[in-house]
Amino acid sequence: MSLLKADVNRVSAFAPATSANLGVGFDILGLALDAVGDTVTLTKRDDNQIVIEKINSVTGLPLEPTKNTASFAVQKMCEDLGITTGFSLQIDKGIAMGSGMGGSAASAVAAVVALNGFLSVPISKERLVEFALYGEEIASGGRHADNVAPCIFGGITLIRSIAPMEVINLPYPELYCVIVHPHLQVETKSARGILSPTVPLKKYIEQSAALAAAICAFYQKDVELLRRSMLDLIIEPQRAALVTGYYDVKQAAIDAGAISATLSGSGPSLLAFCESKAGAESVAQAMLAAFKQHQVEADHWISPINPNGAYTL
């Protein structure tokens, strides 16, 4: 049996924006959003080349296949599965780069999900995460799946292990997410580079308790426990200075009724959890006003958690 479907010559896939860490779960928690995402279209070629034909993006992205997250993930997936057919890629970016909304992960995910659509026997979501991580590694310098996993699985995900890959979908109460993206840029590699490689034992214990309580809150759908548990005692203090007015914006969100507010990934975007859409609107306006007091313009999205993740179009 052929690896590829003979009657399929083109597949497009959409991958949603994501928010990683969720404050309390650095490198292991993430969620998928409904608000925005990336689309990648793969078209079969007559040779065995992986070629980026077009990128629709407001920011410049590399056309060299080994330097672009989407094409590199496709290349690695083809090599591993023994696919010799070539593909042309068109990448339509809906997520601003360096925004803390999983832009590099979304392109890689959309690409491998599109390639999976060509396969006679599609591979598992866990394997798709593994291949998308090759692309994510180019952008962030590390193989962390907290954006890639929720982008593929949807919902809120916990990455127990990446070798072997084990992703757990967590239950959660009805939540609305506010993402506020200030017109600042934080490069993931740089944001990771400033982090201390050591953690005081007392902080580790406190953070472990907060993470465990937050996971219990998701399972129990206990909003008040979630409110008490969404604490970032280790990463936030090291990264807050990268975002102008960070603590004022966070406090504005809490004062307006947010369950929690924290960096989305490495920033500069902030993620806030809210109990209702109306509450999310109030929180968003409070956060925008706080950024404005620091002369920082910002965009925002309000989104429920996306339960489905990436899909073919």
C-alpha distance (Angstrom), angle and dihedral (degrees) to the residues before:
residue distance angle dihedral
M1 . . .
S2 3.79 . .
L3 3.80 116.8 .
L4 3.80 90.7 -133.6
K5 3.80 130.2 52.4
A6 3.79 106.9 -106.7
D7 3.80 94.8 -145.3
V8 3.83 97.7 51.1
N9 3.80 117.5 86.3
R10 3.80 102.6 157.7
V11 3.82 134.1 30.8
S12 3.81 130.0 177.5
A13 3.79 124.2 -163.8
F14 3.78 133.5 -171.1
A15 3.80 122.9 -145.8
P16 3.81 121.0 -169.4
A17 3.78 128.6 -130.9
T18 3.78 114.3 -99.2
S19 3.77 140.4 -160.5
A20 3.79 118.0 -138.8
N21 3.80 133.8 -156.1
L22 3.83 95.0 12.8
G23 3.79 84.5 -142.9
V24 3.77 95.6 -87.4
G25 3.84 98.9 57.2
F26 3.81 111.0 50.2
D27 3.82 111.2 -163.0
I28 3.83 93.6 -10.6
L29 3.83 108.1 65.1
G30 3.79 128.8 60.3
L31 3.78 142.4 147.9
A32 3.79 138.5 -149.9
L33 3.81 121.8 -122.0
D34 3.79 131.5 -149.9
A35 3.77 97.6 -149.8
V36 3.81 105.9 83.2
G37 3.80 142.6 -13.3
D38 3.82 150.6 161.1
T39 3.81 129.6 -88.6
V40 3.81 124.5 -153.3
T41 3.81 124.0 -171.3
L42 3.81 120.7 -160.7
T43 3.80 121.7 -163.0
K44 3.79 124.4 -172.9
R45 3.80 117.3 -111.6
D46 3.81 130.0 -155.0
D47 3.82 91.1 -125.0
N48 3.80 131.3 50.7
Q49 3.79 95.7 -105.0
I50 3.81 127.2 124.1
V51 3.81 104.9 -143.3
I52 3.79 131.6 176.0
E53 3.79 105.0 -141.9
K54 3.79 100.5 176.1
I55 3.79 141.5 3.3
N56 3.79 120.3 -165.8
S57 3.80 104.3 -160.9
V58 3.78 139.0 129.7
T59 3.81 89.1 -133.1
G60 3.78 127.5 53.3
L61 3.80 115.9 -99.5
P62 3.81 128.5 -174.5
L63 3.79 118.0 -91.9
E64 3.81 92.4 -164.3
P65 3.83 105.8 105.6
T66 3.81 95.7 -136.5
K67 3.81 92.4 52.1
N68 3.80 100.1 46.9
T69 3.81 118.2 82.9
A70 3.81 94.6 -138.8
S71 3.78 99.1 47.4
F72 3.81 94.9 40.5
A73 3.80 91.3 52.8
V74 3.83 89.8 50.4
Q75 3.80 90.8 47.8
K76 3.81 92.8 52.2
M77 3.82 92.1 45.6
C78 3.81 91.4 51.0
E79 3.80 91.9 48.3
D80 3.78 93.9 48.8
L81 3.82 95.4 45.8
G82 3.80 94.6 42.1
I83 3.82 95.5 -115.5
T84 3.80 110.6 160.1
T85 3.80 97.9 177.5
G86 3.80 114.2 107.3
F87 3.80 125.8 -128.5
S88 3.78 137.3 -154.6
L89 3.80 116.6 -146.0
Q90 3.78 132.6 -149.8
I91 3.81 113.3 -170.7
D92 3.80 120.2 -161.8
K93 3.81 109.0 -169.1
G94 3.78 116.9 -152.3
I95 3.81 94.1 162.2
A96 3.80 120.7 74.4
M97 3.79 112.6 -122.2
G98 3.78 116.1 -113.2
S99 3.80 91.0 18.3
G100 3.80 99.5 119.7
M101 3.81 90.9 -116.4
G102 3.79 99.6 109.2
G103 3.80 98.3 -97.9
S104 3.79 96.6 154.8
A105 3.81 91.7 45.1
A106 3.81 93.0 48.7
S107 3.81 93.0 55.7
A108 3.81 91.8 49.4
V109 3.79 92.0 45.9
A110 3.81 94.7 47.8
A111 3.80 88.9 50.5
V112 3.81 96.6 52.0
V113 3.81 92.8 41.5
A114 3.81 88.5 52.9
L115 3.81 90.8 49.4
N116 3.81 89.5 48.6
G117 3.80 86.6 58.5
F118 3.82 89.1 65.0
L119 3.81 94.7 53.6
S120 3.79 121.4 104.2
V121 3.81 86.9 -146.6
P122 3.83 108.9 29.0
I123 3.80 117.5 -142.3
S124 3.81 125.6 -121.9
K125 3.79 125.7 -88.1
E126 3.80 89.2 -112.7
R127 3.80 91.0 59.0
L128 3.80 90.6 45.9
V129 3.81 87.9 56.4
E130 3.81 90.0 52.3
F131 3.81 92.7 52.8
A132 3.80 94.5 43.2
L133 3.80 88.4 53.2
Y134 3.80 89.4 67.0
G135 3.77 87.8 64.1
E136 3.79 94.3 42.3
E137 3.81 89.7 53.1
I138 3.80 90.5 61.7
A139 3.79 91.3 57.1
S140 3.79 102.0 38.9
G141 3.78 104.7 24.4
G142 3.79 93.0 -124.1
R143 3.80 141.7 74.5
H144 3.81 99.4 -118.4
A145 3.79 116.5 146.0
D146 3.80 102.0 -162.1
N147 3.82 91.3 112.3
V148 3.81 99.7 30.3
A149 3.82 96.4 49.9
P150 3.82 98.2 53.9
C151 3.80 89.5 40.7
I152 3.81 89.1 60.1
F153 3.82 101.8 31.1
G154 3.81 99.0 34.1
G155 3.79 124.9 -145.6
I156 3.79 120.9 52.5
T157 3.79 113.9 -33.3
L158 3.78 135.1 -164.6
I159 3.79 116.4 -156.8
R160 3.80 105.9 -147.7
S161 3.81 93.7 176.1
I162 3.79 140.2 -9.5
A163 3.82 95.0 -160.3
P164 2.96 97.4 71.7
M165 3.79 96.6 15.3
E166 3.80 111.7 -119.4
V167 3.80 120.8 168.5
I168 3.80 123.2 -179.2
N169 3.80 121.7 -159.8
L170 3.80 109.0 -142.3
P171 3.80 124.3 -149.9
Y172 3.78 115.4 -124.3
P173 3.80 141.4 -177.4
E174 3.79 120.1 -105.2
L175 3.78 104.2 -73.4
Y176 3.78 136.5 172.4
C177 3.77 118.1 -147.5
V178 3.77 124.0 -145.5
I179 3.79 114.5 -159.4
V180 3.78 115.0 -170.9
H181 3.79 114.6 -171.3
P182 3.80 113.6 -165.0
H183 3.79 116.8 -155.5
L184 3.76 91.0 -103.5
Q185 3.78 129.4 104.1
V186 3.78 127.9 -134.9
E187 3.81 117.3 -177.2
T188 3.80 111.7 -140.4
K189 3.80 94.1 -137.8
S190 3.81 91.3 52.7
A191 3.81 92.8 45.6
R192 3.80 89.9 52.5
G193 3.78 91.7 45.4
I194 3.82 94.0 63.0
L195 3.81 94.2 55.4
S196 3.79 118.8 108.8
P197 3.83 113.1 -117.1
T198 3.81 91.0 -141.2
V199 3.81 132.5 61.5
P200 3.82 126.0 -160.5
L201 3.80 111.3 -112.8
K202 3.82 92.8 -122.7
K203 3.82 91.5 54.3
Y204 3.80 91.2 46.9
I205 3.79 90.9 54.1
E206 3.82 93.1 47.3
Q207 3.80 92.3 47.0
S208 3.82 92.3 47.2
A209 3.81 90.0 53.0
A210 3.81 91.2 49.6
L211 3.82 92.4 49.3
A212 3.80 92.9 47.9
A213 3.81 91.1 48.4
A214 3.81 91.9 48.0
I215 3.83 91.4 52.8
C216 3.82 89.1 49.0
A217 3.82 88.3 50.6
F218 3.82 91.2 53.0
Y219 3.81 91.6 50.4
Q220 3.80 93.8 44.7
K221 3.82 92.1 40.2
D222 3.79 86.3 -130.7
V223 3.80 107.8 160.4
E224 3.81 94.9 -175.1
L225 3.80 92.4 52.8
L226 3.79 88.0 47.4
R227 3.81 89.7 52.0
R228 3.82 90.7 54.2
S229 3.79 94.6 43.2
M230 3.82 106.7 47.5
L231 3.78 94.9 97.0
D232 3.79 127.5 144.4
L233 3.79 106.1 -164.3
I234 3.80 97.9 160.4
I235 3.82 114.0 34.3
E236 3.82 103.2 30.0
P237 3.83 95.4 59.7
Q238 3.80 89.5 53.7
R239 3.82 96.4 47.1
A240 3.81 104.5 33.7
A241 3.81 93.0 92.1
L242 3.81 90.1 61.8
V243 3.82 89.8 70.5
T244 3.80 117.7 60.5
G245 3.80 110.4 -124.3
Y246 3.80 93.3 2.8
Y247 3.80 99.6 151.9
D248 3.82 93.0 43.3
V249 3.82 90.7 52.3
K250 3.80 91.5 46.7
Q251 3.80 91.8 50.3
A252 3.80 91.1 47.6
A253 3.81 89.1 55.8
I254 3.81 92.6 49.9
D255 3.81 92.3 45.7
A256 3.82 89.0 52.0
G257 3.80 91.1 55.4
A258 3.81 105.9 -90.3
I259 3.81 116.7 155.8
S260 3.80 88.6 -139.5
A261 3.78 141.3 -17.9
T262 3.76 127.1 -157.8
L263 3.79 144.9 140.8
S264 3.78 114.8 -61.0
G265 3.78 101.8 -130.5
S266 3.78 108.4 -45.8
G267 3.81 91.3 -24.1
P268 2.92 157.0 -164.2
S269 3.82 85.0 169.3
L270 3.79 119.3 74.5
L271 3.79 125.1 -142.3
A272 3.81 121.9 -149.4
F273 3.81 126.8 -175.2
C274 3.81 117.1 -142.3
E275 3.81 134.4 179.9
S276 3.81 97.7 -134.5
K277 3.78 141.6 19.8
A278 3.81 91.3 -115.2
G279 3.79 90.0 50.9
A280 3.78 90.0 48.9
E281 3.81 90.4 54.4
S282 3.82 90.6 54.1
V283 3.80 92.3 46.6
A284 3.80 91.8 48.9
Q285 3.80 92.7 52.3
A286 3.80 91.5 48.2
M287 3.81 91.1 51.3
L288 3.81 92.7 47.5
A289 3.82 90.3 49.8
A290 3.79 91.2 50.6
F291 3.80 91.6 51.5
K292 3.80 89.5 47.9
Q293 3.81 89.9 56.4
H294 3.80 85.8 61.4
Q295 3.84 91.1 48.0
V296 3.80 91.4 -109.6
E297 3.80 119.1 135.8
A298 3.78 117.0 -148.9
D299 3.79 144.3 -178.4
H300 3.78 124.5 -141.4
W301 3.78 143.0 -161.8
I302 3.78 131.0 -163.6
S303 3.77 114.5 -153.3
P304 3.77 142.2 161.9
I305 3.77 115.1 -130.5
N306 3.80 110.0 -82.0
P307 3.84 106.8 -125.9
N308 3.81 96.9 -168.0
G309 3.80 111.1 49.1
A310 3.80 125.4 -162.4
Y311 3.79 122.2 -1.2
T312 3.81 142.4 173.0
L313 3.79 117.2 -100.3
